[in-house]
Amino acid sequence: MPRVVDHDERRRQIAEALLAVAARDGHENVSSRAVAKELGVATGSLWHYFDGFDEVIRAAAAEVTRRTDERITIATAGLRGLARLDALMREVLPVDDRTRAEARVVVGFWGRLATLASAPDAAAPTLATWQSGIRSALDEAVADGELAPGTPTEAVMALLRSITYGQQVVEVTEPQDATAHIAVLDSILAPWRS
């Protein structure tokens, strides 16, 4: 009897193998052959689950987003306002070994993802799914008096989203101490603190 394979789980394993190769060996060494070797399978077996290597790249980017969302859920449980925002941002800013390594992998994906054929969901793998968490935390901080009543939460949210991407690039090009990344976050919030 043929072995039953969970298609979605196998796709995730392939995406995780790509992430492992990128983190360990750098993006210049990511190839279908390297991913297959990481999994201990023949290269052709990848194509039972993906139509091409660009699809594997997109799946790996989506896996990074899924992992980040999972960490955010755990880190922010039971928190609200600025405490929630701080916990969330520490999962996306490059402030520890895991998020620094993730920044190197994610920044390496951006150029490749930008060249993929346009599709209605082209941005889906790297969408900042946590932006609604930023918005909610800011709204809670205003409601709780941690931020001033007139705080432009949409503009602050856009700035916070931008700095997460920007600080990842900074970490890749000019590695910083965690306090430097947190200082950028604090400087954005400073004018609105009560």
GIUR-V6487 format. One record per pair of residues at least 6 apart in sequence whose C-alpha atoms are under 8 Angstrom apart, sorted by the first residue. I is the first residue (numbers start at 1). J is the second residue. D is the distance in Angstrom with one decimal. If there is no record, write none. Layout:
# GIUR-V6487
{{I & J & D} {I & J & D}}
This chain:
# GIUR-V6487
{{7 & 49 & 7.0} {10 & 49 & 7.5} {11 & 49 & 6.1} {11 & 50 & 7.7} {11 & 59 & 7.7} {12 & 59 & 7.4} {12 & 60 & 7.8} {12 & 63 & 7.2} {14 & 35 & 7.1} {14 & 36 & 7.9} {14 & 39 & 7.3} {14 & 46 & 7.5} {14 & 56 & 7.4} {15 & 56 & 6.1} {15 & 57 & 7.4} {15 & 59 & 5.7} {15 & 60 & 4.3} {15 & 63 & 6.8} {16 & 60 & 6.5} {16 & 63 & 7.3} {17 & 35 & 5.6} {17 & 36 & 8.0} {17 & 38 & 6.0} {17 & 39 & 6.5} {18 & 30 & 6.8} {18 & 34 & 7.9} {18 & 35 & 5.3} {18 & 56 & 7.8} {18 & 57 & 7.7} {18 & 60 & 6.6} {19 & 60 & 6.4} {19 & 105 & 7.2} {21 & 27 & 7.8} {21 & 29 & 7.4} {21 & 30 & 6.2} {21 & 34 & 7.1} {21 & 35 & 6.8} {21 & 38 & 7.3} {22 & 28 & 8.0} {22 & 29 & 7.1} {22 & 30 & 5.9} {22 & 105 & 6.2} {23 & 101 & 6.5} {23 & 102 & 7.7} {23 & 104 & 7.4} {23 & 105 & 6.0} {26 & 105 & 7.9} {27 & 105 & 7.5} {27 & 108 & 6.3} {32 & 43 & 6.3} {32 & 46 & 7.8} {32 & 53 & 6.7} {33 & 43 & 5.5} {35 & 43 & 7.9} {36 & 42 & 5.9} {36 & 43 & 5.0} {36 & 45 & 7.9} {36 & 46 & 7.1} {37 & 43 & 7.7} {50 & 56 & 6.6} {54 & 116 & 7.1} {57 & 109 & 7.5} {57 & 112 & 8.0} {57 & 113 & 7.6} {58 & 113 & 7.1} {58 & 125 & 5.9} {59 & 125 & 7.0} {61 & 106 & 7.1} {61 & 109 & 7.1} {61 & 125 & 5.3} {61 & 126 & 6.1} {62 & 124 & 7.5} {62 & 125 & 4.1} {62 & 126 & 6.3} {63 & 125 & 7.9} {64 & 102 & 7.7} {64 & 106 & 7.7} {65 & 125 & 7.0} {65 & 126 & 6.4} {65 & 127 & 7.7} {65 & 128 & 7.6} {65 & 129 & 7.5} {68 & 91 & 6.7} {68 & 92 & 7.1} {69 & 129 & 7.3} {69 & 130 & 6.7} {71 & 91 & 6.8} {72 & 87 & 7.4} {72 & 88 & 5.5} {72 & 91 & 6.2} {72 & 130 & 7.9} {75 & 87 & 5.9} {75 & 88 & 6.9} {75 & 91 & 7.9} {76 & 84 & 5.3} {76 & 87 & 5.8} {76 & 88 & 6.3} {80 & 137 & 6.0} {80 & 140 & 6.4} {80 & 141 & 7.5} {81 & 136 & 7.8} {81 & 137 & 4.5} {81 & 138 & 6.1} {81 & 139 & 7.3} {81 & 140 & 4.6} {81 & 141 & 4.0} {81 & 142 & 7.8} {81 & 144 & 7.2} {81 & 146 & 7.4} {82 & 137 & 6.4} {82 & 138 & 7.0} {82 & 140 & 7.9} {82 & 141 & 5.7} {82 & 146 & 7.1} {84 & 137 & 6.0} {85 & 133 & 7.7} {85 & 134 & 6.1} {85 & 137 & 5.4} {85 & 138 & 7.2} {88 & 133 & 7.7} {88 & 134 & 7.6} {89 & 164 & 7.8} {91 & 99 & 6.8} {92 & 99 & 6.7} {92 & 164 & 6.4} {93 & 99 & 6.6} {93 & 100 & 8.0} {93 & 164 & 5.6} {93 & 167 & 6.6} {93 & 168 & 6.7} {93 & 181 & 6.9} {93 & 182 & 8.0} {94 & 100 & 4.5} {94 & 101 & 8.0} {94 & 102 & 7.8} {94 & 103 & 6.4} {94 & 167 & 7.1} {94 & 168 & 6.1} {94 & 171 & 6.8} {94 & 178 & 7.0} {94 & 181 & 7.2} {95 & 177 & 7.4} {95 & 178 & 4.4} {95 & 179 & 7.7} {95 & 181 & 6.9} {95 & 182 & 7.9} {96 & 178 & 7.0} {100 & 168 & 7.7} {100 & 171 & 7.0} {103 & 168 & 5.1} {103 & 169 & 7.4} {103 & 171 & 7.3} {103 & 172 & 6.9} {104 & 168 & 7.5} {104 & 171 & 7.8} {104 & 172 & 5.7} {107 & 168 & 7.0} {107 & 169 & 6.5} {107 & 172 & 7.6} {116 & 122 & 7.8} {128 & 161 & 7.6} {131 & 157 & 7.3} {131 & 161 & 6.9} {134 & 157 & 6.3} {135 & 153 & 6.9} {135 & 154 & 7.2} {135 & 157 & 6.1} {138 & 147 & 7.9} {138 & 153 & 6.2} {138 & 157 & 7.7} {139 & 153 & 7.0} {141 & 147 & 5.5} {142 & 148 & 6.0} {142 & 149 & 5.7} {142 & 151 & 7.2} {143 & 149 & 7.7} {145 & 194 & 6.5} {146 & 193 & 6.0} {146 & 194 & 5.4} {147 & 192 & 5.3} {147 & 193 & 4.4} {147 & 194 & 5.0} {148 & 192 & 5.3} {148 & 193 & 5.9} {148 & 194 & 5.2} {151 & 192 & 5.9} {156 & 188 & 7.4} {156 & 189 & 7.7} {159 & 188 & 7.5} {160 & 185 & 7.1} {160 & 188 & 7.6} {163 & 184 & 7.7} {163 & 185 & 7.6} {167 & 181 & 6.6} {170 & 176 & 7.5}}
